[in-house]
């Protein structure tokens, strides 16, 4: 009797210890196949093949696509493709970098070449798009508007700046209790001050790169070597005026070109006038 009770007690203790050891070992879970792309790690999509979804939590169409996109991501490892998602509300820089104008938006990327997916949004269509390489029939995005181009870097910076301004506006109106018009006035004054500072900086840079000639050492030396003309006194001015009058009278008495050498037309007119006068005298006599 005692032996049977001890055996049951030992078996119970063994089961308890086995249960505790099983609870202490963490259960193995499958890693999430759907990757998250942010402003900090977005450049990793430039290598390999990717399918990226841009979504927003408040978008109804995005909410309907999430289960399908998750199932498609589970096939990513088998097909050798990375499936990722981007929350545009948390990553405004990527929203500007990829020029997201509608949600959801899906991009295919192969070794840094981006194409926009515009087909049906089912798991089978996504798998066929990758497996049958239907992405080759799509026109790739121009390098000018590629996410890694200089233009898109500026666009990303503008989107980040706009989101920063919005957060500052919300902080001033919600946390500090500043009225909305007061927030607008503050942003207007800051914009005016930054514009004046930037204009002054550009003027300094222009003067440094293209300095004025007045500040060059050769400018004053050039005008210092110009000879000065002495001014005449009153006696010299009077003599000069008399000489000018004499020159003018002499020029007025000089015969002109017509007087020095009469032309053939003048001789003909003179002869005709003389002939007419002689005829009139003969008639009178």
PAZAPA-4460 file (N, C-alpha, C; in steps of 0.05 Angstrom, whole numbers, plus 32768, in hexadecimal, padded with zeros to 4 digits):
% residues 285
    n_x    n_y    n_z   ca_x   ca_y   ca_z    c_x    c_y    c_z   seq   type   mol
   8011   7FE8   8000   8000   8000   8000   8011   8019   8000     1      X     A
   8025   8019   8012   8037   8030   8013   8047   8032   7FFA     2      X     A
   804F   801C   7FEE   805F   801D   7FD5   804F   8028   7FBE     3      X     A
   8036   8020   7FBC   8025   802B   7FA6   8020   8049   7FA9     4      X     A
   801D   8052   7FC2   8019   806F   7FC6   8032   807F   7FBF     5      X     A
   8049   8074   7FC6   8062   8081   7FC0   8067   8082   7FA2     6      X     A
   805F   806D   7F94   8062   806C   7F77   8050   8082   7F69     7      X     A
   8037   8084   7F73   8025   8098   7F68   8030   80B4   7F6E     8      X     A
   803A   80B8   7F86   8045   80D2   7F8D   805D   80D9   7F7C     9      X     A
   806E   80C6   7F77   8086   80CB   7F66   807E   80D1   7F49    10      X     A
   806A   80C2   7F3F   8060   80C8   7F24   8054   80E4   7F22    11      X     A
   8045   80EC   7F37   8039   8107   7F36   804F   811C   7F36    12      X     A
   8063   8118   7F48   8079   812C   7F48   8087   812D   7F2D    13      X     A
   808A   8116   7F21   8098   8116   7F07   8088   8125   7EF2    14      X     A
   806E   8122   7EF2   805D   8131   7EDF   805E   814F   7EE4    15      X     A
   805E   8156   7EFE   8060   8173   7F04   807A   817F   7EFB    16      X     A
   8090   8171   7F00   80AA   817A   7EF7   80AB   817C   7ED8    17      X     A
   80A0   8168   7ECB   809F   8168   7EAE   808F   8180   7EA3    18      X     A
   8079   8186   7EB0   8069   819D   7EA7   8077   81B7   7EAC    19      X     A
   8085   81BA   7EC3   8094   81D2   7EC8   80AB   81D6   7EB4    20      X     A
   80B8   81C1   7EAE   80CE   81C3   7E9A   80C4   81CA   7E7F    21      X     A
   80AD   81C0   7E77   80A1   81C7   7E5D   8098   81E4   7E5C    22      X     A
   808E   81EE   7E73   8086   820A   7E74   809E   821C   7E74    23      X     A
   80B4   8213   7E7F   80CC   8224   7E80   80D9   8227   7E64    24      X     A
   80D6   8213   7E53   80E1   8215   7E38   80CF   8225   7E26    25      X     A
   80D9   823B   7E1A   80C7   824C   7E09   80BE   823D   7DF0    26      X     A
   80A6   8241   7DE9   809B   8234   7DD2   80A7   8240   7DB9    27      X     A
   80AD   8230   7DA5   80B9   8239   7D8C   80A3   8245   7D7B    28      X     A
   80A8   825D   7D72   8095   826C   7D61   80A2   8272   7D46    29      X     A
   8093   8272   7D32   809D   8278   7D17   80A2   8296   7D15    30      X     A
   80B9   829E   7D0B   80BE   82BB   7D08   80AB   82C7   7CF4    31      X     A
   80A5   82E1   7CF9   8093   82EF   7CE7   80A0   82F3   7CCC    32      X     A
   8093   82EA   7CB7   809E   82EC   7C9C   8098   8307   7C90    33      X     A
   8086   8317   7C9B   8080   8331   7C91   8093   8345   7C9D    34      X     A
   80A4   8352   7C8D   80B8   8364   7C97   80AD   8381   7C99    35      X     A
   80B9   8390   7CAA   80B1   83AC   7CAE   80C8   83BE   7CA3    36      X     A
   80C1   83D0   7C91   80D4   83E3   7C85   80CF   83FF   7C90    37      X     A
   80E5   840C   7C99   80E3   8426   7CA5   80F7   8439   7C97    38      X     A
   80F7   8452   7CA0   810A   8466   7C95   8126   845E   7C9B    39      X     A
   812A   844F   7CB0   8146   8449   7CB9   8151   8431   7CA9    40      X     A
   8141   841F   7CA0   814B   8407   7C93   8141   8403   7C77    41      X     A
   8136   8417   7C6A   8129   8414   7C50   813D   840D   7C3A    42      X     A
   8157   8414   7C3E   816A   840F   7C29   8170   83F1   7C25    43      X     A
   8167   83E0   7C38   816C   83C3   7C35   815B   83B7   7C1E    44      X     A
   8146   83C5   7C16   8135   83BB   7C00   8142   83BF   7BE5    45      X     A
   8159   83CD   7BE4   8167   83D1   7BCB   8175   83B8   7BC2    46      X     A
   8178   83A4   7BD3   8185   838B   7BCC   8170   8374   7BCD    47      X     A
   8170   8363   7BB9   815E   834C   7BB9   8143   8354   7BAD    48      X     A
   8130   8342   7BB1   8115   8346   7BA6   8101   834A   7BBD    49      X     A
   80F0   835F   7BB9   80DE   8367   7BCE   80C3   836D   7BC3    50      X     A
   80AF   8368   7BD4   8093   8372   7BCF   808C   8382   7BE8    51      X     A
   8085   839C   7BE4   8081   83AE   7BFA   8065   83BA   7BF8    52      X     A
   8057   83BA   7C0E   803D   83C6   7C10   803E   83DF   7C21    53      X     A
   8033   83F5   7C17   8030   840E   7C26   8013   8410   7C2F    54      X     A
   800F   8412   7C49   7FF4   8412   7C53   7FF1   8426   7C6A    55      X     A
   7FD9   842A   7C73   7FD3   843A   7C8B   7FBE   842B   7C9C    56      X     A
   7FC1   842C   7CB6   7FAE   841C   7CC7   7F91   8425   7CC4    57      X     A
   7F8C   843E   7CBD   7F70   8448   7CBB   7F64   8442   7CA0    58      X     A
   7F73   8437   7C8D   7F69   8433   7C71   7F59   8419   7C70    59      X     A
   7F3F   8419   7C68   7F2F   8401   7C67   7F3A   83ED   7C52    60      X     A
   7F43   83F6   7C3B   7F4E   83E4   7C27   7F68   83D7   7C31    61      X     A
   7F78   83E5   7C40   7F90   83DA   7C4C   7F89   83C4   7C61    62      X     A
   7F75   83C9   7C70   7F6C   83B6   7C84   7F63   839C   7C77    63      X     A
   7F55   839E   7C60   7F4D   8385   7C52   7F64   8376   7C46    64      X     A
   7F79   8385   7C3E   7F90   8378   7C31   7FA3   836B   7C45    65      X     A
   7FA2   8373   7C5F   7FB6   8369   7C72   7FB7   834A   7C74    66      X     A
   7FA0   833C   7C77   7FA2   831E   7C79   7FAD   8312   7C60    67      X     A
   7FA6   831C   7C48   7FB0   8312   7C2F   7FCE   8316   7C2D    68      X     A
   7FD7   832E   7C35   7FF3   8335   7C34   8003   8324   7C47    69      X     A
   7FF8   831E   7C5E   8005   830D   7C72   8008   82F0   7C67    70      X     A
   7FF4   82E5   7C5A   7FF6   82CB   7C4E   800A   82CA   7C38    71      X     A
   800B   82E0   7C28   801F   82E1   7C13   803B   82E3   7C1E    72      X     A
   803F   82F0   7C35   8059   82F2   7C42   8063   82D7   7C4C    73      X     A
   8050   82C5   7C53   8058   82AB   7C5D   8065   829A   7C46    74      X     A
   805F   82A1   7C2E   806B   8293   7C17   8085   82A0   7C0D    75      X     A
   808C   82B6   7C1A   80A4   82C5   7C11   80BD   82B5   7C12    76      X     A
   80C2   82A6   7C28   80DB   8297   7C2B   80DC   8280   7C17    77      X     A
   80C6   8274   7C11   80C6   825E   7BFD   80CB   8268   7BE1    78      X     A
   80C3   8281   7BDB   80C7   828C   7BC0   80E0   829D   7BBE    79      X     A
   80EE   82A1   7BD4   8106   82B1   7BD3   8101   82CF   7BD0    80      X     A
   80EC   82D9   7BDC   80E5   82F5   7BD9   80DF   8300   7BF5    81      X     A
   80E5   8319   7BF9   80DF   8327   7C12   80C5   8336   7C10    82      X     A
   80B4   8332   7C23   809A   8340   7C23   809A   8353   7C3B    83      X     A
   8094   836C   7C36   8096   8380   7C4B   807E   8393   7C4A    84      X     A
   807B   83A3   7C5F   8066   83B7   7C61   8071   83D1   7C6C    85      X     A
   8064   83E7   7C66   806C   8402   7C6F   8053   8410   7C79    86      X     A
   8054   8419   7C91   803E   842A   7C9C   8044   8447   7C96    87      X     A
   8035   8453   7C84   803B   846E   7C7B   8036   8483   7C91    88      X     A
   8025   847C   7CA5   8020   848E   7CBB   8038   8490   7CCD    89      X     A
   8048   847B   7CCF   8060   847B   7CDF   8079   8481   7CD0    90      X     A
   8078   847E   7CB6   8090   8482   7CA5   808A   8496   7C8F    91      X     A
   8087   84B0   7C95   8080   84C4   7C81   8096   84C8   7C6C    92      X     A
   80AF   84C3   7C74   80C5   84C6   7C61   80C3   84B2   7C4A    93      X     A
   80BB   8499   7C50   80B8   8485   7C3B   809F   848B   7C2A    94      X     A
   808B   8497   7C36   8074   849F   7C26   807B   84B4   7C11    95      X     A
   808C   84C7   7C18   8095   84DA   7C04   80AA   84CF   7BF1    96      X     A
   80BA   84BD   7BFB   80CF   84B1   7BEA   80C3   84A0   7BD3    97      X     A
   80AD   8492   7BD9   80A0   8482   7BC5   8088   848F   7BB8    98      X     A
   8082   84A8   7BBF   806C   84B8   7BB4   8052   84A7   7BB6    99      X     A
   804A   84A2   7BCF   8032   8492   7BD4   801A   84A5   7BD3   100      X     A
   8009   84A1   7BBF   7FF1   84B2   7BBC   7FD7   84A3   7BC1   101      X     A
   7FD8   8489   7BC3   7FC0   8479   7BC9   7FC8   8461   7BDA   102      X     A
   7FB5   8457   7BE9   7FBA   8440   7BFB   7FA5   842A   7BF5   103      X     A
   7FAE   8411   7BF7   7FCA   8408   7BFA   7FD9   840A   7BDF   104      X     A
   7FF3   840E   7BE1   8005   840E   7BC9   801A   83F8   7BCC   105      X     A
   801E   83E9   7BB7   8030   83D2   7BB8   8046   83D7   7BA3   106      X     A
   805F   83D3   7BAC   8076   83D5   7B9A   8085   83BB   7B99   107      X     A
   8090   83B5   7B81   80A2   839F   7B7E   80BE   83AA   7B79   108      X     A
   80D1   839F   7B86   80ED   83A8   7B84   80FF   8391   7B7E   109      X     A
   810F   8393   7B6A   8123   837F   7B63   813E   838C   7B5F   110      X     A
   8150   8388   7B72   816B   8393   7B71   816B   83B1   7B6C   111      X     A
   815A   83BF   7B7B   8159   83DD   7B79   8148   83E8   7B63   112      X     A
   813B   83D7   7B52   8129   83E1   7B3D   810D   83DD   7B47   113      X     A
   80FD   83F3   7B47   80E3   83F3   7B53   80CE   83F4   7B3D   114      X     A
   80B8   83E4   7B42   80A1   83E4   7B31   8088   83E4   7B42   115      X     A
   8074   83F1   7B39   805B   83F3   7B49   8047   83DE   7B40   116      X     A
   803E   83CE   7B54   802B   83B9   7B4F   800F   83C4   7B4E   117      X     A
   8000   83BD   7B38   7FE5   83C8   7B35   7FD2   83B2   7B2D   118      X     A
   7FD8   8398   7B34   7FC7   8382   7B2D   7FB3   837C   7B44   119      X     A
   7FA5   8365   7B42   7F92   835C   7B57   7FA1   8357   7B71   120      X     A
   7F93   835A   7B87   7F9F   8358   7BA1   7F96   833F   7BAF   121      X     A
   7F9E   8328   7BA4   7F99   830E   7BB0   7FB4   8300   7BB3   122      X     A
   7FB4   82EC   7BC5   7FCD   82DE   7BCA   7FD7   82CF   7BB1   123      X     A
   7FC5   82C3   7BA2   7FCD   82B5   7B8A   7FD8   82C8   7B75   124      X     A
   7FCC   82E0   7B72   7FD7   82F3   7B5F   7FF2   82FD   7B67   125      X     A
   7FF6   8301   7B81   8011   8309   7B8A   8026   82F4   7B85   126      X     A
   801E   82DA   7B8A   8031   82C4   7B85   8037   82C1   7B68   127      X     A
   8023   82C4   7B57   8027   82C2   7B3A   8038   82D9   7B30   128      X     A
   8034   82F1   7B3B   8043   8308   7B33   8061   8304   7B37   129      X     A
   8068   82F7   7B4D   8084   82F3   7B54   808F   82DA   7B46   130      X     A
   807F   82C4   7B47   8089   82AA   7B3D   808B   82AB   7B1E   131      X     A
   8078   82B7   7B11   8079   82B8   7AF3   8088   82D1   7AE9   132      X     A
   8092   82E1   7AFB   80A2   82F9   7AF4   8092   830C   7AE3   133      X     A
   8079   8310   7AEA   8068   8323   7ADC   8072   8340   7ADF   134      X     A
   8082   8344   7AF3   808C   835F   7AF8   809E   8369   7AE2   135      X     A
   80A8   8357   7AD1   80B8   8360   7ABA   80A8   836F   7AA5   136      X     A
   808E   836B   7AA5   807D   8378   7A91   8076   8395   7A9A   137      X     A
   807D   839D   7AB2   8077   83B8   7ABC   808E   83CA   7AB7   138      X     A
   8088   83E3   7AB2   809C   83F8   7AAD   80A9   8400   7AC8   139      X     A
   80C3   83FE   7ACA   80D0   8405   7AE4   80CF   8424   7AE8   140      X     A
   80D1   842B   7B01   80D1   8448   7B08   80EB   8454   7AFE   141      X     A
   80E8   846D   7AF3   8100   847B   7AEA   8114   8480   7B00   142      X     A
   812D   8480   7AF9   8142   8485   7B0D   8140   84A1   7B19   143      X     A
   8133   84B4   7B0B   812F   84CF   7B16   811C   84CE   7B2E   144      X     A
   8108   84BC   7B2D   80F4   84BA   7B42   80F8   84A0   7B52   145      X     A
   810F   8494   7B51   8114   847D   7B61   8117   8485   7B7F   146      X     A
   8111   8472   7B91   8112   8479   7BAD   812E   8482   7BB7   147      X     A
   8143   8479   7BA9   815E   8481   7BB2   8169   8499   7BA3   148      X     A
   8159   84A6   7B92   8163   84BD   7B83   8164   84D6   7B94   149      X     A
   8172   84EA   7B8A   8175   8503   7B99   815A   8511   7B9C   150      X     A
   814A   8510   7B87   8130   851D   7B88   811E   8511   7B9E   151      X     A
   811E   84F6   7B9F   810D   84E9   7BB3   8118   84EC   7BCF   152      X     A
   8132   84F0   7BD2   813D   84F6   7BEC   8133   8511   7BF6   153      X     A
   8132   8524   7BE4   8126   853E   7BEC   8108   853C   7BF2   154      X     A
   80FA   852C   7BE3   80DE   8528   7BE8   80DA   851A   7C03   155      X     A
   80EA   8507   7C0A   80E9   84FA   7C24   80EE   850E   7C3B   156      X     A
   8102   8520   7C37   8107   8534   7C4B   80F0   8547   7C4F   157      X     A
   80E3   854E   7C39   80CC   8560   7C3B   80B5   8553   7C4A   158      X     A
   80B0   853A   7C45   809B   852C   7C53   80A1   8529   7C71   159      X     A
   80BA   8524   7C77   80C2   8523   7C94   80BF   853F   7CA1   160      X     A
   80C6   8554   7C92   80C3   856F   7C9D   80A5   8575   7CA2   161      X     A
   8094   856E   7C8F   8077   8573   7C92   806C   8564   7CAA   162      X     A
   8075   854B   7CAE   806B   853C   7CC5   8076   8548   7CDF   163      X     A
   808E   8552   7CDF   8099   855F   7CF7   808A   8579   7CFE   164      X     A
   8083   8588   7CE9   8073   85A1   7CED   8057   859A   7CF8   165      X     A
   804C   8585   7CEE   8031   857C   7CF8   8033   8574   7D15   166      X     A
   8047   8566   7D1C   804A   855D   7D39   804E   8576   7D4B   167      X     A
   805E   8589   7D41   8062   85A1   7D51   8048   85B0   7D54   168      X     A
   8038   85B1   7D3F   801E   85BF   7D40   800C   85B1   7D54   169      X     A
   800B   8597   7D53   7FFA   8588   7D66   8003   858B   7D83   170      X     A
   801E   858C   7D87   8028   8590   7DA2   8021   85AB   7DAD   171      X     A
   8023   85C0   7D9C   801D   85DB   7DA6   7FFF   85DF   7DAB   172      X     A
   7FEE   85D3   7D9A   7FD2   85D6   7D9E   7FC6   85C4   7DB4   173      X     A
   7FD0   85AB   7DB6   7FC5   8598   7DC9   7FD2   859A   7DE4   174      X     A
   7FED   859A   7DE5   7FFB   8599   7DFE   7FFE   85B5   7E0B   175      X     A
   8006   85C8   7DFA   800B   85E3   7E05   7FF2   85F5   7E05   176      X     A
   7FDD   85ED   7DF8   7FC4   85FC   7DF8   7FC4   8615   7DE7   177      X     A
   7FD7   8617   7DD4   7FD8   862E   7DC2   7FC2   862C   7DAD   178      X     A
   7FB3   8641   7DA8   7F9E   8640   7D93   7FAA   863A   7D78   179      X     A
   7F99   8631   7D66   7FA2   8629   7D4B   7FAE   8641   7D3D   180      X     A
   7FA1   8659   7D3E   7FAB   8670   7D30   7FC6   8678   7D3C   181      X     A
   7FCA   8674   7D56   7FE4   867A   7D62   7FFA   8668   7D57   182      X     A
   7FF3   864F   7D53   8007   863C   7D47   800E   8645   7D2B   183      X     A
   7FFA   864E   7D1C   8000   8657   7D00   8012   8670   7D01   184      X     A
   800D   8682   7D13   801D   869A   7D15   803A   8693   7D1C   185      X     A
   803E   8680   7D2E   8059   8678   7D36   8067   866C   7D1E   186      X     A
   805A   865A   7D0F   8066   864E   7CF7   806C   8663   7CE2   187      X     A
   805A   8677   7CDF   805F   868C   7CCC   8078   869D   7CD3   188      X     A
   807B   86A4   7CEC   8092   86B3   7CF5   80AC   86A3   7CF2   189      X     A
   80AB   868A   7CF8   80C2   8679   7CF5   80CA   8676   7CD8   190      X     A
   80B6   8673   7CC6   80BC   8672   7CAA   80C8   868C   7C9F   191      X     A
   80BE   86A3   7CA8   80C9   86BC   7CA0   80E5   86C0   7CAA   192      X     A
   80EA   86B8   7CC2   8106   86BB   7CCD   8119   86A9   7CBE   193      X     A
   8111   8690   7CB9   8122   867E   7CAA   8127   8688   7C8E   194      X     A
   8113   8694   7C81   8117   869F   7C66   812B   86B6   7C66   195      X     A
   8129   86C8   7C7A   813C   86DE   7C7B   8158   86D4   7C81   196      X     A
   815B   86C0   7C93   8175   86B5   7C99   8181   86A7   7C81   197      X     A
   8171   8699   7C72   817B   868B   7C5A   8183   869F   7C45   198      X     A
   8173   86B4   7C41   817A   86C9   7C2D   8194   86D7   7C34   199      X     A
   8198   86DD   7C4E   81B1   86EA   7C57   81C8   86D7   7C53   200      X     A
   81C4   86BE   7C58   81DA   86AB   7C53   81E2   86A9   7C36   201      X     A
   81CD   86A9   7C24   81D3   86A8   7C08   81E2   86C1   7BFE   202      X     A
   81DB   86D8   7C0A   81EA   86F1   7C03   8207   86EF   7C0B   203      X     A
   820C   86E5   7C23   8228   86E2   7C2C   8237   86CF   7C1A   204      X     A
   822A   86B9   7C12   8238   86A6   7C01   823E   86B2   7BE6   205      X     A
   822A   86C2   7BDB   822F   86CE   7BC1   8245   86E3   7BC2   206      X     A
   8247   86F2   7BD8   825C   8706   7BDB   8277   86F8   7BDE   207      X     A
   8277   86E1   7BEB   8290   86D3   7BEF   829A   86C6   7BD5   208      X     A
   8287   86BB   7BC5   828F   86AD   7BAC   8294   86C2   7B96   209      X     A
   8283   86D6   7B94   8286   86EB   7B7F   8289   8706   7B8D   210      X     A
   82A1   870C   7B98   82A4   8726   7BA6   82A2   873E   7B94   211      X     A
   8299   8754   7B9F   8296   876D   7B90   82B2   8778   7B89   212      X     A
   82B4   8786   7B71   82CD   8791   7B69   82D6   87A9   7B7A   213      X     A
   82C4   87B5   7B88   82CB   87CC   7B99   82DD   87C3   7BB0   214      X     A
   82DB   87AA   7BB7   82EB   87A0   7BCE   8305   8793   7BC5   215      X     A
   830A   8792   7BAB   8323   8786   7BA1   8339   879B   7BA3   216      X     A
   8352   8792   7BA8   8368   87A6   7BAB   836E   87B4   7B91   217      X     A
   8368   87A9   7B79   836F   87B6   7B60   835B   87CC   7B59   218      X     A
   8343   87CC   7B67   832F   87DF   7B60   8338   87FC   7B67   219      X     A
   8341   8800   7B7F   834A   881B   7B88   8364   8823   7B7A   220      X     A
   8375   880F   7B75   838E   8815   7B67   8389   881F   7B4B   221      X     A
   8375   8814   7B3E   836E   881C   7B23   8365   8839   7B21   222      X     A
   8354   8841   7B33   834A   885C   7B33   835D   8870   7B40   223      X     A
   8371   8866   7B4F   8385   8878   7B5A   8399   8881   7B45   224      X     A
   839D   8871   7B30   83B0   8878   7B1B   83A5   8888   7B04   225      X     A
   838B   888F   7B05   837F   88A0   7AF0   8389   88BC   7AF2   226      X     A
   8396   88C8   7ADD   83A0   88E4   7ADE   8389   88F8   7AE1   227      X     A
   838E   890C   7AF1   837A   8921   7AF5   837E   8937   7AE0   228      X     A
   8368   8944   7AD7   8369   8959   7AC3   8366   8974   7AD2   229      X     A
   837A   8986   7ACF   8378   89A0   7ADE   8361   89B1   7AD2   230      X     A
   8353   89BF   7AE3   833E   89D1   7ADB   8349   89EB   7AD2   231      X     A
   8340   89F7   7ABC   834A   8A11   7AB2   8340   8A28   7AC4   232      X     A
   8350   8A3E   7AC6   8347   8A55   7AD6   8335   8A66   7AC5   233      X     A
   832C   8A7E   7AD0   8319   8A8F   7AC3   8324   8A9B   7AAA   234      X     A
   833E   8AA4   7AAA   834A   8AB0   7A93   834C   8A9D   7A7B   235      X     A
   8354   8A84   7A82   8356   8A70   7A6D   833A   8A69   7A61   236      X     A
   8326   8A6A   7A72   830B   8A64   7A69   8302   8A7A   7A55   237      X     A
   8308   8A94   7A5C   8300   8AAA   7A4A   830E   8AA8   7A2F   238      X     A
   8329   8AA3   7A30   8337   8AA0   7A16   832C   8A89   7A06   239      X     A
   8325   8A74   7A14   831A   8A5D   7A05   8300   8A63   79F8   240      X     A
   82EF   8A74   7A06   82D5   8A7B   79FA   82D9   8A8D   79E1   241      X     A
   82ED   8AA0   79E2   82F2   8AB1   79CB   82FC   8AA0   79B3   242      X     A
   830E   8A8E   79B9   8318   8A7D   79A3   8301   8A6C   7997   243      X     A
   82EF   8A63   79A8   82D8   8A54   799D   82C6   8A65   798C   244      X     A
   82C2   8A7F   7993   82B2   8A91   7983   82BF   8A96   7968   245      X     A
   82DA   8A9A   7968   82E8   8A9F   794F   82E6   8A86   793D   246      X     A
   82E9   8A6F   7949   82E7   8A57   7939   82CB   8A54   792D   247      X     A
   82B7   8A5C   793D   829C   8A59   7933   8297   8A6D   791C   248      X     A
   82A1   8A86   791E   829D   8A9A   7909   82AB   8A91   78F0   249      X     A
   82C4   8A87   78F3   82D3   8A7E   78DC   82C5   8A66   78CF   250      X     A
   82BA   8A55   78DF   82AC   8A3E   78D3   8293   8A47   78C4   251      X     A
   8285   8A5D   78CF   826D   8A66   78C2   8273   8A74   78A8   252      X     A
   828B   8A81   78A5   8292   8A8F   788C   829D   8A7C   7877   253      X     A
   82A3   8A64   787F   82AE   8A52   786B   8298   8A49   7858   254      X     A
   829F   8A48   783E   828A   8A3F   782B   8284   8A21   782E   255      X     A
   826C   8A1B   782B   8264   89FF   782D   826B   89EF   7815   256      X     A
   8267   89D7   7815   826E   89C6   77FE   825F   89CD   77E5   257      X     A
   8245   89D7   77E8   8236   89DF   77D0   8241   89F8   77C4   258      X     A
   824B   8A0B   77D4   8256   8A24   77CA   8272   8A1F   77BD   259      X     A
   8281   8A0D   77C8   829B   8A08   77BE   829A   89FA   77A3   260      X     A
   8287   89E9   779F   8286   89DA   7786   8269   89D6   777E   261      X     A
   825F   89E8   776D   8243   89E6   7765   823F   89CD   7754   262      X     A
   8228   89C2   7756   8221   89AA   7747   8216   89B1   772C   263      X     A
   8212   899D   771B   8207   89A0   7700   81EA   89A9   7701   264      X     A
   81DB   89A0   7714   81BF   89A8   7716   81BD   89C6   771C   265      X     A
   81CF   89D0   772D   81CE   89ED   7733   81D4   89FE   771A   266      X     A
   81E7   89F6   770A   81ED   8A05   76F1   81D5   8A05   76DE   267      X     A
   81C8   89EF   76DC   81B1   89ED   76C9   819A   8A00   76D3   268      X     A
   8195   8A00   76EC   8180   8A12   76F7   8187   8A2F   76F3   269      X     A
   81A1   8A36   76F7   81A9   8A52   76F4   81A7   8A5A   76D6   270      X     A
   81AF   8A49   76C4   81AD   8A50   76A7   8190   8A54   769F   271      X     A
   817E   8A42   76A9   8162   8A45   76A2   8156   8A5F   76AD   272      X     A
   815E   8A66   76C5   8154   8A80   76D0   815D   8A98   76C0   273      X     A
   8177   8A97   76B7   8182   8AAD   76A7   8174   8AAF   768C   274      X     A
   816E   8A97   7680   8161   8A97   7666   8145   8AA2   7668   275      X     A
   8136   8A9B   767D   811B   8AA5   7681   811B   8AC3   7685   276      X     A
   812F   8ACD   7693   8130   8AEA   7698   8136   8AF9   767E   277      X     A
   8147   8AEF   766D   814D   8AFC   7653   8134   8AFC   7641   278      X     A
   8125   8AE7   7641   810D   8AE6   7630   80F9   8AFB   763A   279      X     A
   80F6   8AFE   7654   80E3   8B12   765E   80EC   8B2E   7656   280      X     A
   8106   8B34   7657   8110   8B4E   764F   810B   8B54   7632   281      X     A
   810E   8B40   7620   8109   8B43   7604   80EC   8B49   75FF   282      X     A
   80DA   8B3B   760D   80BE   8B40   7609   80B6   8B5D   7612   283      X     A
   80C3   8B66   7627   80BD   8B81   7630   80C6   8B96   761C   284      X     A
   80DD   8B91   760F   80E7   8BA4   75FC   80D7   8BA2   75E2   285      X     A
***
